[in-house]
Amino acid sequence: MSQARRAAVSIPANIAEGYGRGTRAAYVSFLRIARGSLLELETHIELAARIELLTDAEETALLSKTDELGRMLHSLISKVGKT
């Protein structure tokens, strides 16, 4: 689960780092990295459920939250990426 924790922490860290870079291109690049970390986290959640570290209900609740965050990141990438 430590890899899942690292992926989860990486999401907001990359958003903040990209914003701090001060350019639109850098921000979008780091937002995409954050999206990759989110996908990695989803994979860890699914694997944890398969080996029964999570219940089906826990998996469903967590994946619902990651889905919502994924939609938010997609929207932000679309808006920031427009010139």
C-alpha positions, 0 to 999 in steps of 0.5 A: 500500500506504500506505492498507492500512498506515494501515487496519491501524494504525487497527484497534488504535489505535481499540480502544485509544482506545475502551477509554481513553474509559472508557465502554462506549458509547464502547468499542463505538463505537470497536470498530465503527470498528476493524471498519470499518478491518478491512473497508477493509484486506480490500478493499486486500488483495483489490485488491493481489492483483488488480493482482498486488502479492500472490500468491494464497497471500499473499492467502489467508494475509492474508485468513485472518488478517483473518477471524480478527480479524473474528470476534474483534472481533465477539465483543468487540463482542457481549460489551461491548455487552451491558448 
